[in-house]
């Protein structure tokens, strides 16, 4: 269910009309029928497609006999879709294996681990992990660490686990898995036969991903090199930070900070700021956001370390000069540039004429990706702030409904629209609401 609340609704949402949900929220499906649907989904995820197709085929025949051709056609399409997916998942071996196959590609700085989950002879899932490699750590140690992490909270552990590298003591790992699952688990490195070909398939698939990643890293490095040369930087900008300001007519002004490390987004380092000072001055807002970020770094806040190799501002010369004043004031020597959207011109402090790079220049395209990501992140935050303000103001004028009751109502119903649609009894049933407060809310929306 995608419903925000678990209460019974008076009418189903659009998902019911589109055939995406049987609408348990309105009681239109029995508990038995809903349970059968869930069981069918679980069987499908477990690769037991034949257990689903047979009942659907019987239901299709019944619908056709009753001249309900629309339902019969829908069931036919479902059956065909399940068969197509099952064919793609199927492995062409005589034995219907149920196992996990784990292949690893080892590099100097990181390892790629790929897991294929095979059940009843079908590939039902595939997981990919990039693991940082510690100095002096060999492949058997990495695979042992991975097995313990991957299966620590995983309840779907098969009896066979094939690995491209055996852990230092596979018997110890098998004993740990047996204790966790309550059944025998074997960790093996097959040397021949069908299981070896399965393992080779996973290793080859991992090798393709590894090559794609190396190619992407090479292109990112090339972009950084071109950018360093075009901007005449002393170092290759490994960490690029970009700031952007977003507001609506000076309301709910916010700033975004996005980080690209090695030419790719580093989302765990993204930050956002609610502007505290002048709400309708982009220059002052930019200065505040950059200064707050740099002060956090100087105070040793690890969330804002290290400092950037390059600061990028979404804007022109005015914004760039403003940020340069902040850097000079804090005695910091960080290159700062601005990228203006109109002509994709690059501005540098103290220089009135912008730098223009060829549109296909890899360095310029890197700056554009960083700038566009900062713009997206800022707009998203601004919309969130405005939405919260709109929701709060809709309930602010109701007498007897304070902060706690507003939060309780929104948590229960999920939106102001649902609160408007609720009956007085439904409002009174919310935790923390009294009969008087419920009456006040109901009258506010229905008598205004």
C-alpha positions in Angstrom: 0.0 0.0 0.0 1.1 3.5 -0.7 -1.4 5.1 1.7 0.1 7.5 4.2 -2.4 6.5 6.9 -3.7 3.0 7.8 -7.3 4.2 8.6 -10.3 3.2 6.5 -11.0 5.8 3.8 -14.3 6.6 2.3 -13.2 6.2 -1.3 -10.1 4.7 -3.0 -7.4 6.6 -4.7 -6.6 6.6 -8.4 -4.4 3.4 -8.0 -7.6 1.4 -7.7 -9.0 2.8 -11.0 -5.7 2.0 -12.7 -5.7 -1.6 -11.4 -2.6 -0.9 -9.3 -4.2 -1.6 -5.9 -7.2 -3.6 -4.8 -8.0 -0.8 -2.3 -7.9 -2.5 1.1 -8.1 1.0 2.6 -11.8 1.0 1.7 -12.6 -2.6 2.5 -13.3 -3.4 -1.1 -11.1 -6.6 -1.0 -11.4 -9.3 1.6 -8.5 -10.3 3.9 -8.4 -13.7 2.2 -8.1 -12.3 -1.4 -5.6 -9.7 -0.3 -3.5 -12.5 1.4 -3.6 -14.5 -1.8 -2.3 -11.5 -3.8 0.6 -11.0 -1.3 1.4 -14.8 -1.5 1.5 -14.5 -5.3 3.9 -11.6 -5.1 6.2 -13.6 -2.7 6.1 -16.6 -5.0 7.0 -14.4 -8.0 10.0 -12.9 -6.1 11.1 -16.4 -5.1 11.0 -17.5 -8.8 8.0 -19.8 -8.5 6.2 -18.4 -11.5 4.4 -21.6 -12.3 2.6 -21.4 -8.9 1.2 -18.0 -10.1 0.4 -18.8 -13.8 -1.8 -21.8 -13.1 -4.4 -20.0 -10.9 -4.3 -17.0 -13.3 -5.0 -19.2 -16.3 -8.0 -20.8 -14.5 -9.3 -17.4 -13.6 -8.8 -16.2 -17.2 -10.9 -19.2 -18.5 -13.6 -18.5 -16.0 -13.8 -14.8 -16.9 -14.0 -15.7 -20.6 -16.8 -18.2 -19.9 -18.7 -15.5 -18.1 -18.2 -13.2 -21.1 -16.0 -10.8 -19.0 -13.5 -10.4 -21.9 -11.9 -7.2 -20.4 -10.9 -9.1 -17.3 -9.8 -12.1 -19.3 -7.6 -9.9 -21.5 -6.0 -8.3 -18.5 -5.2 -11.7 -17.0 -3.8 -12.9 -20.3 -1.5 -9.9 -20.4 -0.4 -10.6 -16.8 0.4 -14.3 -17.7 2.4 -13.3 -20.7 4.4 -10.7 -18.8 5.2 -13.2 -16.0 6.4 -15.7 -18.7 8.6 -13.1 -20.4 10.3 -12.2 -17.1 10.7 -15.8 -16.1 12.4 -16.6 -19.4 14.9 -13.7 -18.9 15.6 -15.0 -15.3 15.9 -18.6 -16.3 19.3 -20.3 -16.3 19.6 -23.1 -18.9 20.9 -25.9 -16.6 19.3 -29.3 -15.8 19.4 -28.7 -12.1 17.2 -26.0 -10.6 19.8 -24.5 -8.4 19.0 -22.4 -5.3 22.2 -20.6 -4.2 24.0 -17.3 -4.0 26.9 -16.8 -6.4 29.5 -14.1 -5.3 32.1 -12.8 -7.7 34.8 -10.2 -6.7 37.1 -8.0 -8.8 40.0 -6.7 -6.7 41.7 -3.3 -7.4 44.4 -1.3 -5.7 42.0 1.0 -3.9 38.6 -0.7 -4.0 37.0 -4.0 -4.7 33.8 -4.7 -6.7 31.6 -7.5 -5.3 28.6 -8.8 -7.2 26.0 -11.2 -5.8 23.5 -13.2 -8.0 20.6 -14.7 -6.0 19.4 -17.8 -7.8 16.3 -19.6 -6.6 14.6 -22.6 -8.3 16.9 -22.2 -11.3 16.1 -18.5 -11.8 18.0 -15.3 -11.1 15.7 -13.4 -8.8 18.1 -10.6 -7.7 21.4 -9.0 -8.2 23.4 -6.8 -5.8 26.5 -4.8 -6.5 28.9 -3.4 -3.9 32.0 -1.2 -4.1 34.3 -1.8 -1.1 37.2 0.4 -0.1 40.4 -1.7 0.3 42.6 -1.3 3.4 46.3 -1.2 3.0 47.7 -4.8 3.1 44.3 -6.4 3.0 44.2 -9.5 0.8 41.3 -10.9 -1.2 40.4 -13.8 1.3 40.1 -11.2 4.1 37.9 -9.0 2.0 35.5 -11.8 1.1 35.3 -12.9 4.7 34.4 -9.4 5.8 31.9 -9.1 3.0 30.1 -12.4 3.9 29.7 -11.4 7.5 28.4 -8.0 6.6 26.1 -9.2 3.8 24.5 -12.0 5.8 24.4 -10.3 9.2 20.8 -9.1 8.7 19.8 -11.2 5.7 17.2 -13.8 6.4 17.3 -15.3 2.9 20.4 -17.4 3.2 20.6 -20.5 0.9 22.3 -23.7 1.6 25.0 -23.1 -1.1 27.1 -20.0 -1.4 29.6 -20.0 -4.3 32.5 -17.5 -4.0 35.3 -16.5 -6.4 37.8 -16.5 -3.4 37.5 -18.6 -0.3 37.8 -16.8 3.1 40.8 -17.7 5.2 38.7 -20.2 7.3 35.5 -21.1 5.4 34.6 -23.6 8.1 34.4 -20.9 10.7 32.2 -18.8 8.4 30.0 -21.8 7.7 29.6 -22.4 11.5 28.6 -18.8 11.9 26.0 -19.0 9.1 24.6 -22.2 10.5 24.2 -20.6 13.9 22.5 -17.6 12.3 20.1 -19.5 10.1 19.6 -22.8 11.8 20.4 -24.8 8.7 23.6 -26.1 7.0 25.3 -23.6 4.8 28.3 -24.5 2.5 30.7 -21.8 1.2 32.5 -23.2 -1.8 34.8 -22.4 -4.7 33.8 -24.6 -7.6 36.6 -25.6 -10.0 34.6 -27.3 -12.7 31.1 -28.2 -14.0 27.9 -26.1 -14.1 28.5 -24.3 -10.8 31.9 -23.2 -12.1 30.2 -21.8 -15.2 27.7 -20.0 -13.0 30.5 -18.4 -11.0 32.3 -17.4 -14.3 29.1 -15.8 -15.5 29.0 -13.6 -12.3 32.7 -12.8 -12.5 32.4 -11.8 -16.2 29.4 -9.6 -15.4 31.4 -7.9 -12.6 34.4 -7.4 -15.0 32.1 -5.5 -17.4 31.0 -3.2 -14.6 34.6 -2.8 -13.5 35.6 -1.7 -17.0 32.7 0.7 -17.2 33.7 2.2 -13.9 37.4 2.6 -15.0 36.2 4.3 -18.2 34.0 6.7 -16.2 36.9 7.5 -13.8 39.2 8.1 -16.8 36.7 10.6 -18.3 36.2 12.3 -15.0 40.0 12.7 -14.6 40.3 14.1 -18.1 37.6 16.6 -17.3 39.4 17.7 -14.1 42.7 18.0 -16.1 41.0 20.2 -18.8 39.4 22.3 -16.2 42.7 22.8 -14.3 44.4 23.9 -17.5 41.5 26.2 -18.7 41.3 28.0 -15.3 45.1 28.0 -14.8 44.8 26.3 -11.4 47.8 25.2 -9.4 46.3 21.8 -8.5 43.8 19.5 -10.1 40.4 20.2 -8.4 39.6 16.9 -6.7 36.9 18.5 -4.5 34.6 21.0 -6.2 31.9 22.8 -4.2 29.1 24.8 -5.7 26.6 27.2 -4.0 23.3 28.4 -5.3 20.5 30.6 -3.8 16.8 30.0 -4.2 13.8 31.9 -3.0 10.3 33.1 -4.3 10.0 36.9 -4.2 12.3 37.0 -1.2 10.4 34.3 0.8 12.0 31.3 2.4 15.4 32.0 1.0 17.7 29.0 1.1 21.2 28.1 -0.1 22.5 24.8 -1.4 26.0 23.4 -1.3 26.8 20.4 -3.5 30.1 18.6 -3.7 31.7 16.7 -6.5 34.7 14.5 -5.6 36.8 13.1 -8.4 34.3 14.5 -10.9 31.3 12.7 -9.6 28.5 13.8 -7.1 29.4 13.1 -3.5 25.9 13.3 -2.0 26.8 12.5 1.6 28.7 15.9 1.6 25.7 17.9 0.3 24.6 20.6 2.7 21.7 23.2 2.7 21.3 26.5 4.6 18.3 28.4 5.7 19.3 32.1 5.2 19.1 34.0 8.5 19.8 37.6 7.4 18.6 39.5 4.3 16.0 37.4 2.6 15.9 39.3 -0.6 19.5 40.0 -1.4 21.2 37.2 -3.4 24.7 38.7 -2.8 24.3 38.8 1.0 22.6 35.4 1.0 25.5 33.9 -0.9 28.1 35.5 1.4 26.3 34.2 4.4 26.1 30.6 3.2 29.8 30.4 2.1 30.9 32.1 5.3 28.9 29.7 7.5 30.4 26.7 5.6 34.0 27.9 6.0 33.6 28.8 9.7 32.4 25.2 10.3 35.6 23.9 8.6 37.8 26.2 10.7 36.1 25.0 13.8 37.0 21.4 12.9 33.5 20.2 12.0 34.3 17.0 10.1 31.0 17.3 8.1 32.6 20.3 6.3 36.1 18.9 5.8 38.2 19.1 3.8 38.0 22.5 2.3 37.3 22.7 -1.4 40.0 22.8 -4.1 37.6 25.0 -6.1 34.6 27.0 -5.2 31.9 27.5 -8.0 29.2 30.0 -7.7 25.9 29.9 -9.7 26.0 33.5 -10.9 28.1 36.2 -12.4 30.8 38.6 -11.5 28.9 40.3 -8.6 28.4 37.0 -6.7 32.0 35.9 -7.3 33.4 39.2 -6.0 31.2 38.9 -2.9 32.5 35.5 -2.1 36.1 36.6 -2.8 35.6 39.3 -0.1 34.6 36.6 2.4 37.7 34.5 1.5 40.0 37.5 1.9 38.4 38.3 5.2 39.0 34.8 6.5 42.5 34.7 5.0 41.7 31.7 2.8 43.3 31.1 -0.6 40.7 29.0 -2.4 40.1 29.6 -6.2 36.5 30.8 -6.8 34.7 31.1 -10.1 31.2 31.9 -11.3 29.3 30.2 -14.1 26.5 32.3 -15.5 23.6 30.4 -17.2 22.8 32.7 -20.0 25.9 32.2 -22.1 27.8 29.7 -19.9 30.5 32.3 -19.2 33.0 31.8 -16.5 33.7 34.8 -14.2 36.8 35.3 -12.0 37.2 37.9 -9.2 38.6 41.2 -10.3 38.3 40.4 -14.0 35.4 42.1 -15.9 35.7 40.0 -19.0 34.5 36.4 -18.6 36.2 33.3 -19.9 34.4 31.4 -22.6 35.2 27.8 -23.3 34.1 25.6 -26.2 30.8 24.0 -25.5 32.3 20.5 -25.9 35.1 21.2 -23.5 35.1 18.4 -20.8 36.0 20.9 -18.1 33.1 23.2 -18.9 30.7 20.3 -19.0 31.9 19.3 -15.6 31.2 22.8 -14.2 27.8 22.7 -15.8 26.9 19.4 -14.1 28.0 20.8 -10.8 26.1 24.0 -11.2 22.9 22.3 -12.4 23.0 19.9 -9.4 23.4 22.9 -7.0 20.4 24.6 -8.7 18.3 21.5 -8.4 19.2 21.0 -4.8 18.4 24.6 -3.9 15.1 24.6 -5.6 14.0 21.4 -4.0 14.8 22.7 -0.5 13.0 26.0 -1.2 9.9 24.1 -2.3 10.0 22.0 0.8 10.2 25.1 3.0 7.3 26.8 1.2 5.2 23.6 1.4 5.7 23.4 5.2 4.8 27.0 5.6 1.6 26.6 3.5 0.6 23.6 5.6 1.2 25.3 8.8 -0.7 28.5 7.9 -3.7 26.5 6.9 -4.1 25.3 10.5 -2.8 28.4 12.3 -6.1 30.2 12.4 -8.1 27.5 14.1 -8.8 28.3 17.8 -7.8 25.6 20.2 -5.4 23.9 17.8 -1.8 24.4 18.9 1.5 23.1 17.6 1.1 19.6 19.2 -2.4 19.1 17.7 -1.3 20.4 14.3 1.5 17.8 14.3 -0.9 15.1 15.5 -3.4 15.9 12.7 -0.8 16.0 10.0 0.8 12.8 11.2 -2.5 11.0 11.3 -4.1 12.2 8.0 -1.0 13.0 6.0 -2.2 16.2 4.5 -4.4 19.2 5.0 -6.7 18.0 2.2 -7.3 14.7 4.1 -8.0 16.8 7.3 -10.6 18.8 5.3 -12.3 15.6 4.2 -12.4 14.0 7.6 -15.6 13.8 9.6 -15.9 15.3 13.1 -15.8 11.9 14.7 -12.6 11.0 12.7 -11.0 14.3 13.9 -11.9 13.6 17.5 -10.4 10.1 17.3 -6.9 11.5 16.7 -4.6 11.3 19.7 -4.5 14.6 21.6 -7.7 16.0 20.1 -10.7 16.8 22.2 -14.3 17.0 21.0 -14.2 20.8 21.2 -11.0 21.0 19.1 -12.4 18.5 16.6 -15.5 20.6 16.2 -13.4 23.7 15.7 -11.4 22.1 13.0 -14.5 20.7 11.2 -16.3 24.1 11.4 -13.2 26.0 10.1 -13.1 24.0 6.9 -16.8 23.5 6.3 -18.3 26.8 7.5 -15.5 29.2 6.2 
